[in-house]
């Protein structure tokens, strides 16, 4: 049977010499069977060649395309195989790149075969078809080099590669853009950092100036306060002495007016100092467990006389409980509340009482004063706020007392409560946690401490201000005490006195001497290490307060209130008498 594509060739039978009558007829059946197998194999390969999914061709590297399958024709966009063979009569025409055929031939000579070689074939419509070639060199066919090629269309892969390249290019462009933006942002940020550093330096300089100004203000305020409080304290002591003497009605009113004026000046100065120290957080709580009776007795001794001078009933409901708080700050809160109650109550009573509330106690101040409208219950804690003070004659103080109360309560984590009925009176209450007293404190605590009589008790007062000495001597002698005075240690010792019952010394004396050292020297002189002593000063610093508290020396701030002085002395001398 002859090939369809080669009608002039020889059939298999002719090639085998079976077309003539041969004498070897005995081999005819076997040869016929063999020939049929060969023909079947040929048809199978032909079917595979024509129906393969990939392009297949046979070519001579030196000349033309010899054969191609339909898949290759379709891949190149030709109508059929004949069109492909006609268009690519020269092997050069098969490749899209000039000189590509020579390059492929050189590689094939060098390697003997090519596998997965990527190139571009020329399509019928002028397009370039990306392919992967596998070329096998056939055995030598004389001078002509024959190759068989297998072609895989990699258009999709190439498109994906191009898209990937484009995507990479876009990403690189975006990276460059973002990099430029980041560089610009970094440059802007560097500028902002430099500007912020400049601003911070300016702020630090301004802060340093403000702190220095604040320290200068504190130094000035301390110096001015001391200079103001010294004569004010002397005047208060002298006026208090006069108030306890018998005068006619006009003179008594004049003395009371002077007393109120001095008291107002004292409270103004004290409140201004305290509010400034609280706002600057220079007052740090020193919590301790102490008996309420100790505090309540002192408050009664201090404020009962003030209430009596206004014909007010003053009552105290005492308690043997111990609380955990700052003795001095809690006392300041209660003093402010009692001071307001005595000041604004014109008739009726003032009550200081204690009620237990679970694990806390409510310390309350009740009065029968004018009361507070409901819409003013919060406003009264604002600085400089006073009720019914539109006119100057109605103003009492400067309106800092309750502002100080609120700040101290915040510092001590105490709740403050106020209720009031206009025309009936007001109730202020602070809630303080109950403390667990030590056995020594329980043994020392008493339910009530009666005011110790001062009559006949001997006191030594040491102060470098003659006005203070004069006023203090007049007041103490008015109370029936025997009072000796001195400006310093040498003057005190020069008098040859026997040991007094109590010492009252100023903190800052001349030549750098301090009250705590003076007390120690006097105790050694009289060989009485527990001789009672009280220190008075216009210095309100926390350092001195803690230092004196550590020495168990009571501290009173100038101007000294006579009632508070009487209460402290009564406690000290009463403790000694027991």
TIVEX-45402 format. One line per 3 residues: number of its first residue (from 1); their letters; for each residue x, y, z of C-alpha. Coordinates in steps of 0.001 Angstrom, whole numbers, always signed. Example, Ala and Ser with C-alpha at 12.3 -4.5 7.8 and 13.67 -1.06 7.14 Angstrom:
# TIVEX-45402
1> AS> +12300:-4500:+7800 ~ +13670:-1060:+7140;
# end
This chain:
# TIVEX-45402
1> XXX> +0:+0:+0 ~ +1384:+3376:-1027 ~ +1284:+6540:+1121;
4> XXX> -1453:+8990:+340 ~ +1040:+11821:+491 ~ +3515:+9914:-1789;
7> XXX> +1586:+8269:-4654 ~ +4779:+7823:-6681 ~ +6576:+5846:-4026;
10> XXX> +6818:+2135:-3395 ~ +4436:+6:-1440 ~ +5585:-2201:+1400;
13> XXX> +5045:-5315:-771 ~ +7221:-3909:-3511 ~ +9915:-2942:-998;
16> XXX> +9931:-6505:+275 ~ +10066:-8019:-3206 ~ +6752:-9757:-2935;
19> XXX> +5162:-8239:-5994 ~ +6635:-10962:-8249 ~ +6038:-14620:-8125;
22> XXX> +8850:-15884:-6010 ~ +10058:-19349:-5474 ~ +9943:-18709:-1797;
25> XXX> +6199:-19024:-1551 ~ +6497:-20949:+1672 ~ +7218:-17616:+3444;
28> XXX> +4255:-15810:+2030 ~ +1771:-16228:+4943 ~ +4348:-15092:+7538;
31> XXX> +5372:-12082:+5497 ~ +1775:-11137:+4888 ~ +1100:-11173:+8648;
34> XXX> +4208:-9128:+9311 ~ +3221:-6620:+6686 ~ -227:-6239:+8193;
37> XXX> +1303:-5496:+11622 ~ +3556:-2885:+10106 ~ +648:-1275:+8336;
40> XXX> -1404:-1198:+11558 ~ +1472:+367:+13427 ~ +1863:+2928:+10691;
43> XXX> -1827:+3828:+10820 ~ -1668:+4165:+14628 ~ +1228:+6586:+14494;
46> XXX> -516:+8433:+11693 ~ -3611:+8820:+13850 ~ -1553:+10056:+16745;
49> XXX> +275:+12462:+14481 ~ -2925:+13935:+13077 ~ -4862:+14060:+16354;
52> XXX> -2162:+15134:+18786 ~ -2990:+18182:+20924 ~ +493:+19613:+20510;
55> XXX> +2007:+20647:+17213 ~ +4337:+18187:+15497 ~ +6472:+18836:+12442;
58> XXX> +9331:+17369:+10480 ~ +11815:+19648:+8810 ~ +15174:+19907:+7258;
61> XXX> +17302:+22442:+9009 ~ +18959:+23301:+5809 ~ +15835:+23874:+3798;
64> XXX> +12103:+23367:+4188 ~ +9271:+22164:+6363 ~ +8586:+18600:+5334;
67> XXX> +5519:+17688:+7393 ~ +3160:+19163:+9978 ~ +104:+18035:+11862;
70> XXX> -3272:+19828:+12096 ~ -2547:+20989:+15699 ~ +462:+22986:+14475;
73> XXX> -1581:+24497:+11633 ~ -4297:+25540:+14062 ~ -1702:+26889:+16487;
76> XXX> -261:+29108:+13720 ~ -3686:+30212:+12471 ~ -3495:+28409:+9075;
79> XXX> -6566:+26902:+7427 ~ -4953:+23479:+7097 ~ -1645:+21665:+6988;
82> XXX> -1176:+22400:+3289 ~ -1389:+26147:+3970 ~ +1223:+25809:+6701;
85> XXX> +3537:+23821:+4444 ~ +3086:+26330:+1654 ~ +3634:+29403:+3874;
88> XXX> +6601:+27904:+5636 ~ +8269:+26351:+2606 ~ +11534:+27683:+4080;
91> XXX> +12391:+26757:+7597 ~ +13306:+30415:+8200 ~ +9667:+31351:+7597;
94> XXX> +8567:+29129:+10478 ~ +10312:+31317:+13074 ~ +9176:+34846:+13854;
97> XXX> +12661:+36166:+14737 ~ +15230:+36623:+11949 ~ +18202:+34263:+12313;
100> XXX> +16351:+32119:+14833 ~ +16573:+29027:+12574 ~ +20380:+29279:+12448;
103> XXX> +20563:+29670:+16231 ~ +18348:+26618:+16742 ~ +20496:+24599:+14283;
106> XXX> +23681:+25595:+16119 ~ +22238:+24588:+19496 ~ +21016:+21312:+18046;
109> XXX> +24472:+20549:+16595 ~ +26004:+21367:+19979 ~ +23618:+19459:+22238;
112> XXX> +22140:+16823:+19919 ~ +18607:+17766:+21035 ~ +16615:+20642:+22505;
115> XXX> +13946:+20322:+25165 ~ +11566:+23041:+26366 ~ +13284:+25668:+24194;
118> XXX> +11118:+28791:+24182 ~ +10865:+30895:+21029 ~ +8375:+32632:+18803;
121> XXX> +6816:+31074:+15652 ~ +5337:+33146:+12856 ~ +1522:+32987:+12669;
124> XXX> -513:+33362:+9472 ~ -1929:+36739:+10383 ~ +1442:+38215:+11249;
127> XXX> +1128:+37499:+14941 ~ +3852:+35937:+16989 ~ +3024:+32693:+18755;
130> XXX> +5055:+31899:+21888 ~ +5952:+28189:+21988 ~ +8118:+25677:+23802;
133> XXX> +10029:+23450:+21364 ~ +11408:+19982:+21805 ~ +13643:+19031:+18825;
136> XXX> +15065:+15592:+18141 ~ +17657:+14984:+15463 ~ +16863:+11953:+13326;
139> XXX> +19578:+9513:+12313 ~ +21750:+10716:+9442 ~ +19850:+10940:+6164;
142> XXX> +22786:+11706:+3994 ~ +23683:+15357:+3689 ~ +20273:+16556:+4803;
145> XXX> +19751:+16983:+8560 ~ +16220:+16045:+9553 ~ +14630:+16982:+12832;
148> XXX> +11317:+16205:+14403 ~ +9804:+18921:+16523 ~ +7128:+18927:+19183;
151> XXX> +5501:+22292:+19811 ~ +3593:+23401:+22959 ~ +1595:+26615:+22788;
154> XXX> +2564:+28731:+25797 ~ +422:+31735:+24916 ~ -1446:+31603:+28235;
157> XXX> +1753:+31157:+30118 ~ +3336:+34022:+28253 ~ +270:+36172:+28846;
160> XXX> +458:+35334:+32539 ~ +4166:+36123:+32472 ~ +3503:+39443:+30767;
163> XXX> +759:+40220:+33246 ~ +3122:+39274:+36058 ~ +5776:+41549:+34592;
166> XXX> +3221:+44327:+34267 ~ +2049:+43684:+37811 ~ +5629:+43747:+39025;
169> XXX> +6172:+46969:+37147 ~ +3052:+48465:+38731 ~ +4127:+47214:+42139;
172> XXX> +7574:+48653:+41658 ~ +6011:+51928:+40580 ~ +3783:+51875:+43664;
175> XXX> +6763:+50973:+45827 ~ +8695:+53865:+44356 ~ +5701:+56132:+44891;
178> XXX> +5232:+54914:+48452 ~ +8961:+55204:+49057 ~ +8894:+58764:+47821;
181> XXX> +5887:+59485:+50015 ~ +7583:+57842:+53009 ~ +10736:+59803:+52342;
184> XXX> +8648:+62954:+52170 ~ +6806:+61944:+55352 ~ +10125:+61176:+57027;
187> XXX> +11416:+64543:+55966 ~ +8233:+66184:+57272 ~ +8452:+64116:+60452;
190> XXX> +12068:+65077:+60914 ~ +11020:+68694:+60546 ~ +8201:+68181:+63038;
193> XXX> +10573:+66405:+65443 ~ +13020:+69271:+65181 ~ +10189:+71734:+65682;
196> XXX> +8843:+69700:+68601 ~ +12288:+69577:+70166 ~ +12512:+73311:+69811;
199> XXX> +9053:+73680:+71365 ~ +9986:+71243:+74158 ~ +13133:+73209:+74851;
202> XXX> +11082:+76382:+74936 ~ +8528:+74679:+77208 ~ +11289:+73413:+79490;
205> XXX> +12736:+76891:+79617 ~ +9285:+78305:+80336 ~ +8682:+75579:+82937;
208> XXX> +12012:+76324:+84590 ~ +11138:+80005:+84634 ~ +7686:+79206:+86039;
211> XXX> +9156:+76891:+88671 ~ +11719:+79480:+89625 ~ +8972:+82098:+89755;
214> XXX> +6885:+79702:+91833 ~ +9801:+79055:+94195 ~ +10405:+82777:+94383;
217> XXX> +6706:+83279:+95086 ~ +6824:+80569:+97760 ~ +9874:+82174:+99359;
220> XXX> +8226:+85557:+99222 ~ +4952:+84174:+100514 ~ +6719:+82351:+103337;
223> XXX> +8680:+85452:+104278 ~ +5661:+87716:+103948 ~ +3493:+85267:+105870;
226> XXX> +5996:+85115:+108681 ~ +6297:+88887:+108802 ~ +2521:+89272:+108694;
229> XXX> +1721:+86478:+111106 ~ +4122:+87642:+113791 ~ +2407:+90996:+114564;
232> XXX> -980:+89442:+113821 ~ -305:+86743:+116365 ~ +736:+89294:+118974;
235> XXX> -2380:+91368:+118312 ~ -4629:+88305:+118548 ~ -3112:+87306:+121873;
238> XXX> -3535:+90791:+123314 ~ -7109:+91126:+122058 ~ -7961:+87670:+123428;
241> XXX> -6638:+88796:+126777 ~ -8829:+91898:+126656 ~ -11902:+89882:+125678;
244> XXX> -11671:+87865:+128855 ~ -11656:+90996:+130999 ~ -14683:+92914:+132206;
247> XXX> -15323:+96198:+130376 ~ -18315:+98407:+129794 ~ -20577:+97593:+126849;
250> XXX> -19006:+100068:+124400 ~ -15464:+98945:+125139 ~ -16476:+95282:+124887;
253> XXX> -18065:+95890:+121481 ~ -14891:+97666:+120339 ~ -12706:+94798:+121530;
256> XXX> -14999:+92267:+119835 ~ -14848:+94249:+116600 ~ -11050:+94287:+116723;
259> XXX> -11092:+90562:+117471 ~ -13336:+89818:+114478 ~ -11181:+91936:+112189;
262> XXX> -8031:+90162:+113286 ~ -9749:+86790:+113057 ~ -10864:+87588:+109495;
265> XXX> -7340:+88633:+108507 ~ -5925:+85485:+110084 ~ -8396:+83189:+108327;
268> XXX> -7838:+84965:+105009 ~ -4078:+84544:+105205 ~ -4259:+80970:+106500;
271> XXX> -6785:+79903:+103861 ~ -4747:+81454:+101029 ~ -1639:+79624:+102195;
274> XXX> -3434:+76310:+102610 ~ -5308:+76431:+99288 ~ -2035:+77165:+97476;
277> XXX> -257:+74256:+99186 ~ -3139:+71873:+98487 ~ -3254:+72830:+94793;
280> XXX> +500:+72296:+94539 ~ +156:+68917:+96297 ~ +2707:+69985:+98870;
283> XXX> +550:+68578:+101672 ~ +975:+64801:+101906 ~ -1317:+62800:+104232;
286> XXX> +319:+61014:+107140 ~ -2182:+58330:+108140 ~ -2275:+56926:+111630;
289> XXX> -4701:+55195:+113942 ~ -5871:+57502:+116717 ~ -8727:+57818:+119167;
292> XXX> -11567:+60138:+118205 ~ -11963:+61245:+121820 ~ -8515:+62835:+121640;
295> XXX> -9596:+64983:+118691 ~ -13121:+65712:+119883 ~ -12014:+66981:+123287;
298> XXX> -9626:+69415:+121642 ~ -12350:+70667:+119308 ~ -14764:+71132:+122193;
301> XXX> -12190:+73087:+124184 ~ -11527:+75301:+121164 ~ -15038:+75975:+119863;
304> XXX> -17298:+75737:+122889 ~ -16143:+79192:+124113 ~ -16770:+80679:+120648;
307> XXX> -20294:+79292:+120655 ~ -20934:+80506:+124182 ~ -19893:+84059:+123266;
310> XXX> -22734:+84031:+120711 ~ -25140:+82480:+123245 ~ -25242:+79239:+121231;
313> XXX> -25659:+75806:+122806 ~ -22631:+73653:+121940 ~ -23005:+69903:+122345;
316> XXX> -20651:+67032:+121513 ~ -21566:+63366:+121153 ~ -18252:+61652:+121840;
319> XXX> -16985:+58243:+120724 ~ -14367:+55803:+121978 ~ -13726:+54484:+118454;
322> XXX> -10383:+54811:+116700 ~ -10096:+55972:+113085 ~ -7466:+55610:+110385;
325> XXX> -6713:+59056:+108960 ~ -4411:+62062:+109147 ~ -4944:+63663:+112571;
328> XXX> -3977:+67169:+111480 ~ -5863:+67214:+108144 ~ -9012:+65659:+109583;
331> XXX> -8851:+68187:+112401 ~ -8583:+71002:+109830 ~ -11724:+69728:+108082;
334> XXX> -13717:+69634:+111308 ~ -12405:+73028:+112423 ~ -13535:+74604:+109151;
337> XXX> -16976:+73035:+109497 ~ -17299:+74111:+113139 ~ -16024:+77595:+112337;
340> XXX> -18702:+77991:+109650 ~ -21379:+76639:+111967 ~ -20454:+79114:+114735;
343> XXX> -20074:+81992:+112295 ~ -23359:+81669:+110412 ~ -25610:+80469:+113266;
346> XXX> -27154:+83437:+115047 ~ -29308:+81507:+117499 ~ -29935:+77927:+118503;
349> XXX> -27209:+75282:+118738 ~ -24174:+73622:+117181 ~ -23708:+69857:+117503;
352> XXX> -20535:+67838:+116920 ~ -21315:+64132:+116837 ~ -20193:+60697:+115664;
355> XXX> -22279:+57874:+114182 ~ -21033:+54434:+113226 ~ -21714:+53373:+109632;
358> XXX> -20494:+49808:+109142 ~ -16702:+49827:+108900 ~ -16606:+53640:+109001;
361> XXX> -17765:+56480:+111193 ~ -19663:+59560:+110126 ~ -18363:+62645:+111942;
364> XXX> -21090:+65262:+111701 ~ -21535:+68966:+112390 ~ -25146:+70152:+112780;
367> XXX> -26235:+73753:+113153 ~ -29512:+75674:+113356 ~ -28336:+78396:+110998;
370> XXX> -30057:+79886:+107922 ~ -29576:+76751:+105815 ~ -28467:+76353:+102187;
373> XXX> -30747:+76323:+99117 ~ -30768:+73014:+97226 ~ -29326:+74588:+94065;
376> XXX> -26317:+75863:+96049 ~ -25256:+72614:+97736 ~ -22458:+72041:+95209;
379> XXX> -21555:+75673:+94597 ~ -20608:+76230:+98236 ~ -17442:+74128:+97674;
382> XXX> -16158:+76507:+95006 ~ -13396:+78971:+95815 ~ -14531:+82413:+96994;
385> XXX> -18196:+81388:+96898 ~ -20359:+82771:+99697 ~ -24093:+82687:+100120;
388> XXX> -25941:+86006:+100290 ~ -22683:+87925:+99874 ~ -23757:+90316:+97134;
391> XXX> -23161:+93144:+99574 ~ -19855:+93682:+101322 ~ -21513:+93895:+104736;
394> XXX> -22873:+90351:+104355 ~ -19485:+88799:+103577 ~ -17734:+86738:+106218;
397> XXX> -14272:+85464:+105337 ~ -13289:+84942:+101688 ~ -15140:+81732:+100896;
400> XXX> -12194:+79292:+100927 ~ -13115:+77216:+103985 ~ -15292:+74629:+102221;
403> XXX> -12986:+74565:+99168 ~ -10200:+73533:+101529 ~ -12509:+70940:+103134;
406> XXX> -13279:+69383:+99758 ~ -9608:+69235:+98704 ~ -8526:+67632:+101970;
409> XXX> -11342:+65078:+101745 ~ -10225:+64190:+98227 ~ -6645:+63817:+99419;
412> XXX> -7756:+61541:+102282 ~ -10305:+59603:+100149 ~ -13104:+60668:+102473;
415> XXX> -16669:+61208:+101331 ~ -18296:+64459:+102389 ~ -22063:+64862:+102560;
418> XXX> -24170:+67953:+103090 ~ -27893:+68247:+103705 ~ -29757:+71400:+104546;
421> XXX> -33213:+72872:+105066 ~ -33401:+76620:+104448 ~ -34396:+78372:+107656;
424> XXX> -33847:+75217:+109741 ~ -30119:+74530:+109568 ~ -27486:+72372:+107860;
427> XXX> -25644:+69102:+108396 ~ -22120:+68376:+107155 ~ -20713:+64866:+107528;
430> XXX> -17411:+63228:+106600 ~ -17014:+59457:+106519 ~ -13755:+58123:+107974;
433> XXX> -12652:+54454:+108061 ~ -12450:+52799:+111462 ~ -8892:+51893:+112502;
436> XXX> -7553:+48949:+114460 ~ -5875:+50421:+117568 ~ -2753:+48931:+119090;
439> XXX> -2955:+47656:+122708 ~ -965:+50685:+123867 ~ -3407:+53034:+122172;
442> XXX> -6402:+51212:+123656 ~ -4888:+51487:+127122 ~ -4162:+55184:+126672;
445> XXX> -7538:+56097:+125167 ~ -10329:+57396:+127380 ~ -13885:+58162:+126595;
448> XXX> -13545:+61784:+127579 ~ -10768:+64100:+128470 ~ -11980:+66898:+130719;
451> XXX> -10355:+70229:+130185 ~ -7451:+70347:+132602 ~ -7356:+73422:+134843;
454> XXX> -4510:+75739:+133956 ~ -4757:+77691:+137199 ~ -1394:+77866:+138925;
457> XXX> +538:+75915:+136276 ~ +3977:+77266:+135374 ~ +5007:+77914:+131760;
460> XXX> +8134:+79163:+130000 ~ +7572:+80957:+126670 ~ +10590:+81460:+124362;
463> XXX> +10164:+83668:+121266 ~ +12440:+86188:+119547 ~ +9523:+88633:+119056;
466> XXX> +8862:+90787:+122107 ~ +5293:+91460:+120965 ~ +4517:+87738:+120960;
469> XXX> +6004:+87385:+124452 ~ +3943:+90291:+125749 ~ +688:+89022:+124253;
472> XXX> +1290:+85399:+125292 ~ +2166:+86400:+128874 ~ -964:+88523:+129152;
475> XXX> -3177:+85729:+127838 ~ -1669:+82938:+129929 ~ -1775:+84983:+133099;
478> XXX> -5390:+85794:+132278 ~ -5960:+82022:+132429 ~ -4348:+81895:+135871;
481> XXX> -993:+80483:+134790 ~ +2412:+81631:+135995 ~ +4204:+82693:+132810;
484> XXX> +7922:+83397:+132313 ~ +9314:+84639:+129010 ~ +12687:+84680:+127272;
487> XXX> +14074:+85576:+123855 ~ +16590:+82699:+123720 ~ +18247:+79924:+125721;
490> XXX> +20755:+82131:+127486 ~ +18034:+84488:+128708 ~ +15928:+81556:+129897;
493> XXX> +18801:+79986:+131853 ~ +19897:+83331:+133265 ~ +16620:+83583:+135165;
496> XXX> +17529:+80567:+137289 ~ +14039:+79124:+137006 ~ +12943:+75773:+138327;
499> XXX> +11589:+73364:+135764 ~ +8210:+74628:+134454 ~ +5161:+72472:+133847;
502> XXX> +5215:+73092:+130104 ~ +7332:+74834:+127439 ~ +6020:+77023:+124616;
505> XXX> +8780:+77840:+122092 ~ +8987:+79440:+118674 ~ +10403:+77250:+115878;
508> XXX> +12714:+79790:+114266 ~ +14771:+81767:+116763 ~ +17748:+84054:+116348;
511> XXX> +21258:+82860:+115327 ~ +19809:+79832:+113505 ~ +18480:+78233:+116676;
514> XXX> +15344:+76099:+116262 ~ +12619:+75258:+118726 ~ +13160:+71480:+118630;
517> XXX> +16835:+71843:+119596 ~ +15943:+74397:+122282 ~ +13413:+71980:+123831;
520> XXX> +16047:+69235:+123864 ~ +18576:+71550:+125587 ~ +16057:+72700:+128206;
523> XXX> +15019:+69120:+128929 ~ +18651:+68164:+129458 ~ +19190:+71244:+131665;
526> XXX> +16306:+70332:+133961 ~ +16895:+66583:+133531 ~ +13323:+66001:+132467;
529> XXX> +13373:+64163:+129106 ~ +9557:+64098:+128973 ~ +8964:+67746:+129895;
532> XXX> +5794:+68758:+127921 ~ +6469:+71241:+125148 ~ +4560:+72956:+122343;
535> XXX> +6162:+74517:+119247 ~ +4588:+77525:+117506 ~ +5593:+78798:+114078;
538> XXX> +4468:+80630:+110966 ~ +6323:+78031:+108834 ~ +3759:+75643:+107299;
541> XXX> +6148:+73322:+105447 ~ +5512:+69565:+105450 ~ +9148:+68837:+106335;
544> XXX> +8939:+70607:+109682 ~ +5540:+69138:+110434 ~ +6831:+65573:+109896;
547> XXX> +10031:+66294:+111803 ~ +8225:+67637:+114857 ~ +5633:+64867:+114729;
550> XXX> +8503:+62363:+114852 ~ +9730:+64081:+118033 ~ +6210:+63998:+119533;
553> XXX> +6159:+67795:+119736 ~ +2716:+69369:+119178 ~ +2797:+72094:+116530;
556> XXX> +605:+75202:+116429 ~ +668:+77624:+113521 ~ +715:+81361:+113978;
559> XXX> -1440:+83226:+114548 ~ -2198:+80925:+117459 ~ -5864:+80641:+118286;
562> XXX> -6367:+80988:+122050 ~ -9006:+78276:+122118 ~ -6739:+75812:+120347;
565> XXX> -3800:+76728:+122558 ~ -5956:+76199:+125651 ~ -7066:+72796:+124309;
568> XXX> -3503:+71627:+123571 ~ -2186:+72792:+126931 ~ -5107:+71150:+128703;
571> XXX> -4401:+67865:+126962 ~ -672:+67968:+127713 ~ -1052:+68962:+131349;
574> XXX> -4015:+66657:+131842 ~ -1964:+63751:+130490 ~ +890:+64648:+132809;
577> XX> -1409:+64880:+135853 ~ -2654:+61333:+135221;
# end
